[in-house]
Amino acid sequence: MTEQQLREQEFQIARYRRLEREVTDPLAVCLLHSIIEELEAELRRDRPDWHGLRD
């Protein structure tokens, strides 16, 4: 991934985290959490020094 793509992925993760906090439907929260985990795993694979920041 290019540096720009990595930044976009980080932005997307942050966006999904915000949604996860705002949603009230338990199924939606679970699905968003799964999406976040997958995106973070992909980012860690492409950028091993990335640890992410939890809000």
C-alpha positions as CSV (number, residue, x, y, z in Angstrom):
1,M,0.0,0.0,0.0
2,T,1.1,3.5,-0.6
3,E,1.4,6.0,2.2
4,Q,-1.7,7.8,0.9
5,Q,-3.7,4.5,1.0
6,L,-2.5,3.8,4.5
7,R,-3.7,7.2,5.7
8,E,-7.0,6.6,4.0
9,Q,-7.4,3.3,5.7
10,E,-6.6,4.9,9.1
11,F,-9.2,7.5,8.4
12,Q,-11.7,4.8,7.5
13,I,-11.0,2.9,10.8
14,A,-11.5,6.1,12.8
15,R,-14.8,6.7,11.0
16,Y,-16.0,3.2,11.8
17,R,-15.0,3.6,15.4
18,R,-17.1,6.7,15.7
19,L,-20.1,4.9,14.1
20,E,-19.5,2.0,16.5
21,R,-19.9,4.4,19.5
22,E,-23.0,6.1,18.1
23,V,-25.0,3.1,17.0
24,T,-27.6,1.6,19.4
25,D,-28.4,-1.6,17.5
26,P,-26.4,-4.5,19.0
27,L,-26.1,-6.3,15.7
28,A,-24.8,-3.1,14.0
29,V,-22.2,-2.6,16.8
30,C,-21.0,-6.2,16.4
31,L,-20.7,-5.9,12.6
32,L,-18.9,-2.6,12.9
33,H,-16.5,-4.1,15.4
34,S,-15.8,-7.0,13.1
35,I,-15.1,-4.5,10.2
36,I,-12.8,-2.5,12.4
37,E,-10.8,-5.6,13.5
38,E,-10.4,-6.7,9.8
39,L,-9.2,-3.3,8.7
40,E,-6.8,-3.0,11.6
41,A,-5.4,-6.5,10.9
42,E,-4.9,-5.5,7.2
43,L,-3.2,-2.3,8.3
44,R,-0.9,-4.1,10.7
45,R,0.1,-6.5,8.0
46,D,0.9,-3.6,5.6
47,R,2.5,-1.4,8.3
48,P,4.0,-3.6,11.0
49,D,4.9,-0.6,13.2
50,W,1.2,0.5,13.4
51,H,-0.5,-0.2,16.7
52,G,-3.6,2.0,16.4
53,L,-5.1,4.2,18.9
54,R,-8.3,3.3,20.7
55,D,-10.7,6.2,21.3
